């Protein structure tokens, strides 16, 4: 099964998981640098936003307008006045959302986001930072994709855009498979995972509660991750 998903920086992932019964949905994650302060932003559906807010008991109770007139919905994270601001911006059929550090007030947040252009697309929103806002140099762009293998099996595929776009160095441990170099986490890891290294993405397959790592590794052996 194939799907495409736009990263928040505007690039598009072409993902092929041949043995997937379904690819139910994905969330994009990137980090903006606001004059040295980092702000994680997520892109997803309205259901993704609702789930994100429900985890912390957050409600978006206020609304302010950005420079282009777009409404930014806001609320204190977890309903705590001492916490940062949770926010959400509708972009086409998707939502862009996140929360700030406690020291950032609402005026500062809107001033920063006013320097970011948002572009809608069926495959997901893209952000174009400008002015004093840029992408973080310490974090990469990510897609979190759920993979349903059927019969209660499944895993989370955490796809991280590589910085150099180069193939893994010669001598890197792993097995060459259809989409790159496949390896497993060491036995010291608390949560076992499989990892697929390819020129454009490094992808981590994290088993679901009822799925064995062998099943994930077998699935990843046929996965390809490319820029569309």
N, C-alpha and C positions, 0 to 999 in steps of 0.2 A: 504494500500500500504506500502511495506517495502523498505528500502534502507539501505545501509551501508556506513559509511564515516570514514576514518582514521583521527584521531586527529594528530596534529603536533608532539605530544610526542610519537607517534607510537601505541597508543591504538585505538581500532576500535569501533565505535558506531553502534549498531543495532537499527534502528528506525522503529517503526510500527505506521502508521497513517491510521487506517482502512477506514475513510471516505474521504481520500484525492483523488482528481481526478488526481493530478500529484504532484510530488516533483521535481520541475524544476532544482534545483541546490543548492549547499551549499558552504560556505566559512568557513575555519578553522582559528582560531585566537589564538595566544599564545604570550607570552612575554619572551624574552631572557634577562638575566642579563649579561652585559659586564663590568666586573670589577666595578659593582655597578651602571652602567648606563643602564636603561631599554630600550629595543628595541622591539616594537611590530612587529610581523611578521604574514603574512596572507598566506593562501594556497588556491588556486582557479584555475579556468580555465583561458585561454587567454582572454576570454570575460570579466571575473571578473576583471582581471588586467587592461584591457582597460577602463572599467567603473571607476575603482579606480583612474586611472591617469586623466581621463576626468573631474572628479569632481574638481580637482585643476588646470587643464590646464597644467599638467606636461608632459614633453617629455623626454624619455630616449635617450639621445644623445651621451653618452660615453659608452665605454666597457673596462673592465679590467678583467684580468684572476686571478682566485683564485689558491690556492696552487695545486689543483688537475687538473688545466687546464680549469676548467669550466668557461664560460664567465659570468660575472656579468654586466648587463646593468644598467646604472646609469644616473641621470639627476637631476638638482636642482629642488627641490619641488616648483611647481608653476612657474618655470622659474626664480625664484628670487635668485641671487647670495648670498644673506644674509640668505637664508633658508637652511634647511638640505638637505641631498641627498635622493632622491627616488631611489629605486633599485629593480631589479627583477632577479631571478635565475630560469632557466628552469629545472624542475625535472620530467623526464618522460613526461607524458601528462599534467602536471600541472605547475603552476607558484608559486614560493614563493616570496613575495614582501612586501615592507613597506617603511618607510622613517625615517631618523635619526634626532636627535636634531641638531640645527645649529652649535654647537661647535664640532661636530664629523666630521673630514675630511675624504676624500675618502680612504686614506692610512690606517687610523685607522679602518674604516668599513671593508675593505677587510682583514685586519689582524685578526679581530674578526671572521668574517664569515669563514675564512680559518680553524678555529678550530671547525667548525660545519659540521658534515657529513650529507648529504642529501640522502634519500633513496626513490626511486620511487615505486609506487604501484598503481594499477587501482583504488583503493578506496581513493587515496590521498597521498601526500608526507609526510614523517616523517623526523624529524631532530634529530640528536644525538649530543648535545653539549659536548665539551671537553675542556681541558686546563683551561683558565680563564673564559670560557663562561658556564653558567648554566641556568636553567629555573628560572624565577622570583619566589620568595617565597611569593609575594604579589598578584599575579594574577593567575587565573586558566586557563585551556584549554577550548576553546569554539568552538562550531559549530553553524553557523547561517544558518538556513534552511528555504527556502520559502515553504509554504504549499498552494497549489491551491485546493480550495474546489469546484470549478466550479461555474457557474452562477455569476461571478464577485466577489465571496467571496474568501477570503484568508487571511493569516496572516504570520508573521515572527515568527519562532520558534527559540528562543535563548537558546541553550542548553549548560549549564556550568557544567563541570566535578566537582564533589564534592571532597573535600579534604580528608574527613575521610572515605567515602564510607559507612557511617552508615545511617540507616533509621531515619526519622525525630523524634525528641524526643516526648515522650508521652505527650499529652496535647496541641500539636501544633494545631492551628486552621486550619480548612479545612475539606473537605469531602473525605473519602476514596473511590477511584475509581480504575479502572483496573490497572493503572500503578503507583499508589502512592497516595499522598495527594494533592488534588486540592483546590485552594483558588483563591480569586480575590484581586486585589489591593484595597487599601483604597480609599475613595472618595476624599481624599486630593491630590492624584496623578494627575499630569497634563495630562499624557497619560495613560489611563486605560489599564490593562493587566490582564491575568490569569497566575497562576503559578502552576506547577506540580512538587512536591518534590518526588524524588525516590532515592534509595541507591546510584546509580552511577552518576546521573545528576539532577540538578535543572533546569527546563525548563520554560522559560517565553514566553507566547503566546501574541504577540502584533498585534492587529487588523489592517488590511489594511484600506485604506480610506473609502471603501464602506461596511465594515464588522462590524457588531455589536459584542460587547464583549460576548453576550450570545452565539453567533455562535461559537466563539473561545473556550469558556468554554465547550460547548457541545462536540466539537471535541477533546479537551484535555482530556476529561473524558474517552476516549477509547485509548489514546496514551500510548505506552510503550517505554522506553528508557533503553537499556541495553548495557553492554560491550560484544562484539561478541567474 
